[in-house]
Structures are given as structure tokens and as C-alpha cells.
Amino acid sequence: MFNSENKGGIWWMKRYFLIVGCIFFSIYAGLFAAEVKIGVCLPFTGEGRVNAEKTWDGIRLANELMPSVGDYKIVLIKGDDRTNPERSQGVTSLLIDEGAAVLIGYPWSSLAIAAALVAENTQVPLLSTYSTNPLTTKDKNYISRVCFIDPFQGKVAANFAIKTLKVKNAVLIVDRSEPYCTGLATYFKEAFSELKGKILALFYFKRGDTESTLKDIAQQAAASNPNMIYLSAYYKELGILVKELRKLGYKGALVSGDTGGNNDVFKYAGDSVDGLYFTDHFNVDAAETKSAKYFVIEFEKKYNDVPPTSSALGWDAYLVVYNAVKSCVSAGKKPTPENINYYIRHTKNLEGATGNITINPQTGNPVKPAVVNVWKDEKVKLYTVINS
């Protein structure tokens, strides 16, 4: 039975624990007096979903391992552009309205080019993971990227074709509806011609064309009997074209840009994918720096899988932003969009998963290496590393 003295003791105990709880809560809250919000815009639905999911894996892992800088907690807010450029603009506006100080993602060039107009107008930095088209950053002050650009990629592919594969002529098959595809094909064609390679023919299709249309194009391309066919296309169409060309008995070299390593290419090409060469940003066997090895170890530990290129670029995008926020704090500046953008644009010799990253402050484009990968035994294998 409780007497008044017991009741008084219980009251004081409750009050004591309440005070202690408030103190601990205040201390915890004080650890992160402010937040830096990163808006992550990716095509989680639509044709870009596989790329988006893997990119998100890299970003999320980086955030879990590097969740804060000083008193600032870094918070990720997601947006789905559904692989639609118009929606990419709308999602970008929403993320900015929700307080994003910086934006990352935008792996397709068509998505990044559209969203860049919004980000540039509102002066919020946007860092693309995978958009290689030069128009993404052209004449812009707040748009940057962690991937190489298509003039470099096209030159790498042309040099590889002429000097390594020893081809003398080529046919191009190009998706004319996508800026990435038309741009990359142009840069490859220019570089290939400068090296005295001969372009025998160009064939065009547009995204969404029927499989029958793609079969007809493959037949015409194979009939030209080129040493090599350069395929500038996204995943589904690329996979179908590879499959049809091999079914037709085409024995020459097949080379593509950095879309070639996506799992959807294998989904549509099947075992015909073996022997497809493609320029790329990453391969685990090229992960030589301490930072790259750390990324691979942590990714495999968390996801029980080998990290693909999109995950590595997602990791690097977060790393560049994290480094920019850290630079703000070290300089005694608030991590505002303006300050974060300054330090993104002045990234220098930052060890990333895809190599050392230095971003040109005038263009927002990085200087970094490329790799050539090849499908072998239905898996992506490293063929060679190209530094310039």
C-alpha cells in the first residue's frame, strides 16, 4: 500500500527521468543543428528504372556511411521523373520547393538537359551522374557532372576500333529520338573519320519503334558487310539489335557507348550479348584507388552483389557533394546552394569509385579516365583502361 511519502517519491522519480530524457534529446538534437537536403531525381519507373535503382543503391550507401558533416545532417529526398523529360522539370521544381540545396541523379541526357533549365534558373546546383551529352552543362553555371562527356567517349571508341580491333570501316545504327544517341554517334563518326576509318552507311530508328523495324535495320546494316557496327542506342533497342545482328550471322565487331553494360541489354539480347564492346566509366577490376576499393567492399557487403557502373556514379555524385559541404564547413561558410556549387565546381583530385575526379570550374565537366568493357560468358568484363 502506497502512502503519501511513496507517492511523492514516485513523482520525483518521474520528474527526474523526464528531465534526463529532455537533456539527452537536447544533446542529440544539438548534434545536428541543421540539415543539408540533397534532392535525388531518378527514373524509378519507365525504361530507366534499372539504372535508377542501381544509382540509388550507390547514393544511399554513401549516405549511410557518410551521413553528416560537422553539425549538418545530410538528408536525401527522392523524386521519380518516370523517364520523362517534362516530368523531370516538374520533379526538380518540387525538390527545390522541399528545400533541396543541391540536386543529383538525372542519368539520361534528355532528363538532365530538361531539368538543367530549372536548376540553372533557380541557381540550385545540379550534379548529373550519367548524362554524357555536352548540352547538359553547356553555357551553364550551376550544372555539373561526375561522368565523362560524349566527345571523349566517341574518341575513345574510335581509337579502340581502329587501333585495337584493327577495323577499317563501320556502319552506324542510331536512335535519332535521343540527344545522347545522336550526339555520341556524331562524335564517334568524326573521330573515326579523322583516323581514316570509312563510314559505309548510317541507319536511324526512334525509341519505341517496333521490333520488326529494328530487324529490318539490322538486316540492312549486316548486308553492308562492315568490319564493325557502332550501336548508339538505349538498352531495349540495343539488346534487340545485337540479338538480330547475331541471328543474321554477322561476325564483325559490335561496339556501343556506355549504355552497353545495362542489364536490360542482356535481357533483350540473351547470350548474343557476348562479344559486345562498350565504353564505360567503371569496372570493379579497374578499382585501384583506396576509395574505389572501399566502395566495392562496402557495396558487396550491403547488397551481396558486384557494383555496376550506375551505382559507382551514384556514389561519386554523393561523394562530390559531401566533399563540397565539408569544404563549406571547413571554410566557415554555410552550405548554401551558392557555396555548395562553388566547391562542386572546384573539385580537384577527389578519389572516387570511378577514378580521380577533377571538375573544370568553367564547364562543370570532369577530367577522368574511361574503360572499355566487354560482355563475356554473359557477364561484363574489363577489357582495358584509357586515361586520356
C-alpha positions as CSV (number, residue, x, y, z in Angstrom):
1,M,0.0,0.0,0.0
2,F,1.4,3.4,-1.0
3,N,1.4,6.3,1.4
4,S,1.8,9.9,0.6
5,E,5.6,9.7,1.0
6,N,5.7,6.9,-1.6
7,K,3.6,8.9,-4.0
8,G,6.0,11.9,-3.5
9,G,9.0,9.7,-4.3
10,I,7.4,8.4,-7.4
11,W,6.5,11.9,-8.6
12,W,10.1,13.0,-8.1
13,M,11.4,9.9,-10.0
14,K,9.1,10.6,-12.9
15,R,10.2,14.2,-12.9
16,Y,13.9,13.1,-12.8
17,F,13.5,10.8,-15.8
18,L,11.6,13.4,-17.7
19,I,14.4,16.0,-17.1
20,V,17.1,13.5,-18.0
21,G,15.2,12.5,-21.2
22,C,14.9,16.1,-22.2
23,I,18.6,16.6,-21.6
24,F,19.5,13.6,-23.8
25,F,17.1,14.7,-26.5
26,S,18.5,18.2,-26.5
27,I,22.0,16.8,-26.7
28,Y,21.1,14.5,-29.6
29,A,19.2,17.3,-31.4
30,G,22.1,19.6,-30.9
31,L,24.4,17.2,-32.7
32,F,22.6,18.1,-35.9
33,A,21.5,21.7,-35.6
34,A,20.8,21.9,-39.3
35,E,20.2,19.8,-42.4
36,V,21.5,19.8,-45.9
37,K,18.9,18.3,-48.2
38,I,20.0,16.6,-51.4
39,G,17.3,16.2,-53.9
40,V,17.7,12.9,-55.8
41,C,15.8,12.8,-59.1
42,L,15.9,9.4,-60.9
43,P,13.7,7.5,-63.3
44,F,12.4,4.9,-60.8
45,T,9.7,4.0,-63.3
46,G,9.8,3.7,-67.1
47,E,12.6,2.4,-69.2
48,G,15.3,4.0,-67.0
49,R,14.2,2.1,-63.8
50,V,17.1,-0.4,-63.7
51,N,19.6,2.4,-64.0
52,A,17.7,4.4,-61.3
53,E,17.6,1.6,-58.8
54,K,21.3,0.9,-59.1
55,T,22.2,4.6,-58.9
56,W,20.1,4.9,-55.8
57,D,21.9,1.9,-54.3
58,G,25.2,3.8,-54.6
59,I,23.8,7.1,-53.3
60,R,22.0,5.5,-50.4
61,L,25.1,3.5,-49.4
62,A,27.3,6.6,-49.4
63,N,24.7,8.5,-47.3
64,E,24.7,5.7,-44.7
65,L,28.4,5.7,-44.4
66,M,28.8,9.5,-44.6
67,P,25.6,10.8,-43.1
68,S,26.8,14.1,-41.7
69,V,29.4,16.9,-41.9
70,G,30.1,18.7,-38.6
71,D,26.7,19.9,-37.2
72,Y,25.0,19.3,-40.5
73,K,23.0,16.1,-41.1
74,I,22.7,15.2,-44.8
75,V,19.2,14.2,-45.8
76,L,18.1,12.6,-49.1
77,I,14.8,13.4,-50.7
78,K,13.7,11.3,-53.6
79,G,11.8,12.2,-56.8
80,D,10.7,10.0,-59.7
81,D,10.8,11.6,-63.2
82,R,9.4,8.4,-64.8
83,T,11.9,8.6,-67.6
84,N,10.1,11.7,-68.9
85,P,11.9,15.0,-69.6
86,E,8.9,17.1,-68.9
87,R,8.2,15.4,-65.6
88,S,12.0,15.7,-64.8
89,Q,11.5,19.5,-64.8
90,G,8.4,19.3,-62.6
91,V,10.1,16.9,-60.1
92,T,13.1,19.2,-60.0
93,S,10.9,22.2,-59.1
94,L,9.2,20.1,-56.3
95,L,12.6,19.0,-54.8
96,I,13.8,22.6,-54.7
97,D,10.5,23.7,-53.1
98,E,11.1,21.0,-50.5
99,G,14.4,22.7,-49.6
100,A,17.0,20.8,-51.6
101,A,20.2,22.7,-51.6
102,V,21.7,20.6,-54.3
103,L,20.3,18.1,-56.8
104,I,21.9,14.8,-58.0
105,G,20.8,12.0,-60.4
106,Y,19.4,12.7,-63.9
107,P,21.2,9.8,-65.6
108,W,19.7,10.2,-69.0
109,S,20.8,13.1,-71.1
110,S,17.3,14.0,-72.2
111,L,16.2,14.1,-68.5
112,A,19.3,16.1,-67.4
113,I,19.1,18.7,-70.2
114,A,15.4,19.4,-69.4
115,A,16.0,19.6,-65.6
116,A,19.1,21.8,-66.0
117,L,17.0,24.6,-67.3
118,V,15.0,24.7,-64.0
119,A,18.1,24.3,-61.8
120,E,20.1,27.0,-63.6
121,N,17.1,29.4,-63.4
122,T,16.7,28.9,-59.7
123,Q,20.5,28.8,-59.1
124,V,20.5,25.4,-57.3
125,P,23.4,23.2,-58.3
126,L,22.6,20.0,-60.2
127,L,25.1,17.2,-60.5
128,S,24.3,14.6,-63.1
129,T,25.5,11.0,-62.5
130,Y,25.4,9.7,-66.1
131,S,24.4,12.4,-68.6
132,T,27.3,12.5,-71.1
133,N,25.8,14.9,-73.7
134,P,27.7,18.2,-73.7
135,L,24.4,20.2,-73.9
136,T,23.7,19.3,-70.2
137,T,26.3,21.7,-68.9
138,K,26.9,24.0,-72.0
139,D,26.8,27.7,-71.0
140,K,25.6,26.9,-67.5
141,N,27.0,27.9,-64.2
142,Y,25.1,25.6,-61.8
143,I,25.2,22.3,-63.7
144,S,28.0,19.8,-63.4
145,R,28.5,16.1,-63.8
146,V,30.7,13.2,-62.5
147,C,30.8,11.3,-65.8
148,F,32.9,11.9,-68.9
149,I,31.3,13.6,-71.9
150,D,30.5,12.2,-75.4
151,P,33.2,13.9,-77.4
152,F,35.7,12.0,-75.2
153,Q,33.7,8.8,-75.3
154,G,33.3,8.9,-79.0
155,K,37.0,9.5,-79.4
156,V,37.8,6.6,-77.1
157,A,35.6,4.2,-79.1
158,A,37.0,5.3,-82.4
159,N,40.6,4.8,-81.2
160,F,39.7,1.4,-79.8
161,A,38.1,0.4,-83.1
162,I,41.0,1.5,-85.3
163,K,44.0,0.7,-83.1
164,T,42.9,-2.3,-81.1
165,L,40.2,-4.0,-83.2
166,K,42.0,-3.0,-86.4
167,V,38.8,-2.2,-88.3
168,K,38.9,-0.1,-91.4
169,N,35.2,0.6,-91.9
170,A,32.0,0.8,-90.0
171,V,28.2,1.2,-90.1
172,L,26.3,3.2,-87.5
173,I,22.8,2.4,-86.2
174,V,21.5,5.4,-84.2
175,D,18.4,6.3,-82.2
176,R,17.5,9.6,-83.6
177,S,15.0,10.4,-80.9
178,E,17.5,10.7,-78.0
179,P,20.1,13.5,-77.7
180,Y,22.6,11.1,-76.1
181,C,22.4,8.8,-79.1
182,T,22.6,11.3,-81.9
183,G,25.4,13.3,-80.1
184,L,27.5,10.2,-79.4
185,A,27.1,8.9,-82.9
186,T,28.3,12.3,-84.3
187,Y,31.4,12.3,-82.1
188,F,32.3,8.7,-82.9
189,K,31.8,9.4,-86.6
190,E,34.1,12.5,-86.5
191,A,36.8,10.7,-84.6
192,F,36.6,7.6,-86.7
193,S,36.9,9.6,-89.9
194,E,39.9,11.6,-88.6
195,L,41.6,8.3,-88.0
196,K,41.0,7.4,-91.7
197,G,38.2,5.0,-90.9
198,K,35.4,4.8,-93.6
199,I,31.7,5.1,-92.7
200,L,29.8,2.9,-95.1
201,A,26.3,3.8,-94.0
202,L,24.1,5.3,-91.3
203,F,20.8,3.8,-90.2
204,Y,18.3,5.6,-88.0
205,F,15.4,4.5,-85.8
206,K,13.5,6.1,-83.0
207,R,12.7,4.9,-79.5
208,G,9.5,2.9,-79.4
209,D,9.9,1.6,-83.0
210,T,8.6,-2.0,-83.4
211,E,10.9,-5.0,-83.2
212,S,10.1,-5.6,-86.9
213,T,11.5,-2.2,-87.8
214,L,14.7,-2.9,-85.8
215,K,15.0,-6.3,-87.6
216,D,14.9,-4.6,-91.0
217,I,17.5,-2.1,-89.9
218,A,19.8,-4.9,-88.6
219,Q,19.4,-6.7,-91.9
220,Q,20.3,-3.7,-94.0
221,A,23.3,-3.0,-91.7
222,A,24.6,-6.6,-91.9
223,A,24.2,-6.6,-95.7
224,S,26.7,-3.7,-95.9
225,N,29.3,-6.2,-94.6
226,P,31.2,-3.7,-92.5
227,N,34.2,-4.6,-90.3
228,M,32.2,-3.1,-87.4
229,I,28.8,-1.8,-86.4
230,Y,28.6,1.0,-83.9
231,L,25.3,1.0,-82.0
232,S,24.2,4.3,-80.4
233,A,21.0,3.3,-78.6
234,Y,19.5,2.7,-75.2
235,Y,19.0,-0.6,-73.5
236,K,16.0,-2.3,-75.1
237,E,16.7,-1.4,-78.7
238,L,20.4,-2.0,-78.2
239,G,19.7,-5.5,-76.9
240,I,17.2,-6.3,-79.8
241,L,19.7,-5.0,-82.4
242,V,22.6,-7.1,-81.0
243,K,20.4,-10.2,-81.0
244,E,19.1,-9.7,-84.5
245,L,22.6,-9.0,-85.9
246,R,24.0,-12.2,-84.5
247,K,20.9,-14.2,-85.7
248,L,21.7,-12.9,-89.2
249,G,25.2,-14.3,-88.9
250,Y,27.0,-11.0,-88.6
251,K,30.5,-11.9,-87.4
252,G,32.1,-8.4,-87.3
253,A,32.7,-6.3,-84.2
254,L,29.8,-4.7,-82.3
255,V,30.6,-1.6,-80.2
256,S,28.4,0.7,-78.3
257,G,28.5,3.6,-75.8
258,D,28.1,3.4,-72.1
259,T,24.5,2.1,-72.3
260,G,26.0,-1.3,-73.3
261,G,26.5,-2.6,-69.7
262,N,22.9,-2.2,-68.6
263,N,21.2,-5.5,-67.5
264,D,18.3,-4.7,-69.9
265,V,20.7,-5.1,-72.8
266,F,21.3,-8.7,-71.7
267,K,17.6,-9.1,-71.1
268,Y,16.8,-8.4,-74.7
269,A,20.0,-9.8,-76.3
270,G,20.3,-13.0,-74.4
271,D,23.5,-14.9,-75.0
272,S,24.0,-12.9,-78.2
273,V,25.4,-10.1,-76.0
274,D,28.7,-11.9,-75.6
275,G,31.4,-10.0,-77.6
276,L,29.7,-6.6,-77.4
277,Y,32.3,-4.0,-76.5
278,F,31.3,-0.7,-74.9
279,T,32.9,2.4,-73.5
280,D,32.2,2.8,-69.8
281,H,33.0,4.7,-66.6
282,F,33.7,1.8,-64.2
283,N,34.7,-1.8,-63.7
284,V,35.5,-3.4,-60.4
285,D,38.7,-4.8,-61.8
286,A,39.8,-1.2,-62.5
287,A,39.1,-0.1,-58.9
288,E,42.6,0.6,-57.9
289,T,42.4,3.6,-55.5
290,K,41.8,3.2,-51.8
291,S,38.4,5.0,-52.2
292,A,37.3,2.8,-55.1
293,K,38.3,-0.4,-53.2
294,Y,36.4,0.8,-50.1
295,F,33.3,1.4,-52.3
296,V,33.4,-2.1,-53.8
297,I,33.9,-3.8,-50.4
298,E,31.0,-1.8,-48.7
299,F,28.7,-2.3,-51.7
300,E,29.3,-6.1,-51.8
301,K,28.8,-6.3,-48.1
302,K,25.5,-4.4,-48.1
303,Y,23.9,-5.7,-51.4
304,N,25.7,-9.0,-51.8
305,D,26.4,-8.1,-55.4
306,V,29.1,-6.6,-57.6
307,P,28.5,-2.9,-58.1
308,P,27.6,-1.8,-61.6
309,T,28.6,1.5,-63.2
310,S,25.4,3.3,-62.2
311,S,26.0,2.6,-58.6
312,A,29.6,3.8,-58.8
313,L,28.5,7.0,-60.4
314,G,25.8,7.5,-57.8
315,W,28.4,7.0,-55.1
316,D,30.7,9.5,-56.7
317,A,27.9,12.1,-57.1
318,Y,27.2,11.9,-53.4
319,L,30.9,12.0,-52.6
320,V,31.4,15.2,-54.6
321,V,28.5,16.9,-52.8
322,Y,29.7,15.6,-49.4
323,N,33.2,17.0,-50.2
324,A,31.6,20.3,-51.2
325,V,29.6,20.5,-47.9
326,K,32.7,19.6,-46.0
327,S,34.7,22.4,-47.8
328,C,31.9,24.9,-46.8
329,V,32.1,23.9,-43.2
330,S,35.9,24.0,-43.1
331,A,35.9,27.5,-44.6
332,G,33.4,28.6,-42.0
333,K,30.6,29.1,-44.7
334,K,27.1,27.9,-44.6
335,P,26.3,25.1,-47.1
336,T,24.0,27.2,-49.2
337,P,23.3,26.3,-52.8
338,E,25.7,29.0,-54.0
339,N,28.6,27.8,-51.7
340,I,28.0,24.1,-52.5
341,N,28.0,24.9,-56.2
342,Y,31.3,26.8,-55.8
343,Y,33.0,23.8,-54.2
344,I,31.5,21.3,-56.6
345,R,32.9,23.3,-59.5
346,H,36.3,23.4,-57.7
347,T,36.5,19.6,-57.0
348,K,40.1,18.6,-57.5
349,N,41.8,15.2,-57.4
350,L,39.0,13.7,-55.4
351,E,39.3,9.9,-55.2
352,G,36.1,8.4,-56.4
353,A,34.8,4.9,-57.3
354,T,35.3,5.7,-61.0
355,G,38.7,7.3,-60.6
356,N,40.2,10.6,-59.5
357,I,37.7,13.4,-60.2
358,T,38.7,16.9,-61.1
359,I,35.9,19.2,-62.3
360,N,36.6,22.1,-64.6
361,P,35.3,25.2,-62.8
362,Q,34.4,26.8,-66.2
363,T,32.5,24.0,-67.7
364,G,31.3,21.7,-64.9
365,N,32.8,18.7,-66.7
366,P,35.2,16.3,-65.1
367,V,38.6,15.1,-66.3
368,K,38.8,11.4,-65.6
369,P,39.6,8.0,-67.2
370,A,37.4,5.7,-69.2
371,V,37.3,1.9,-69.5
372,V,36.3,-0.4,-72.4
373,N,34.3,-3.3,-71.1
374,V,33.1,-6.4,-73.0
375,W,30.4,-8.9,-72.4
376,K,31.9,-12.4,-72.0
377,D,30.1,-15.5,-70.7
378,E,27.0,-13.3,-70.2
379,K,28.9,-11.1,-67.7
380,V,30.6,-7.7,-68.0
381,K,34.4,-8.0,-68.1
382,L,37.1,-5.3,-68.1
383,Y,39.0,-5.1,-71.4
384,T,41.2,-2.0,-71.0
385,V,41.5,1.3,-69.1
386,I,42.0,4.6,-71.1
387,N,43.3,7.7,-69.2
388,S,43.0,10.3,-71.9
